[in-house]
Amino acid sequence: MDMRRESRIYLDVCCLNRPFDDQSQDRVRLESEAVLTILGRIQRKELVLINSEALETEIDDNPDIERQGKVHDLLRVASCYVKIGDRESARAKELGPHGFGGYDAVHVACAESAIADVLLTTDDGFVNAARRCGNMKVRVCNPLRWVAERDE
């Protein structure tokens, strides 16, 4: 019997939006397929999806109401939820000067609070900021790369 626990996954808003983006570019299409593969594994209970107040707030900032609804629907399979409290706010402030843009530092703080194994993003700047930051408690990775590593 396999005693390993399921991996805990935090998908940022870029990832959650990827299946609804224009699929004419190879990179977008491949990342979309990776995100859909991950969502399928979550639905089969092979992975645990983490939702957060930060994700919901950022999704609600999108002026496209139809897109908001589609992305919120993807998060319905999440089995963990992180509210932004004092600990997450303090951690986000600590991470802010390390080059994280917009909501990224808050997403890291929420993923760390939920003890995520990985935070997945299609934002190269986010991945690079995480690489440069020395005190990360969660791995930040592109979903295509992460799926390829797990399927090796």
Helices and strands as residue ranges (DSSP letters): E 7-11, H 13-17, G 18-20, H 26-43, E 47-52, H 53-60, H 65-74, G 75-77, E 80-82, H 86-95, G 96-98, H 104-113, E 118-120, H 124-132, E 139-141, H 143-151
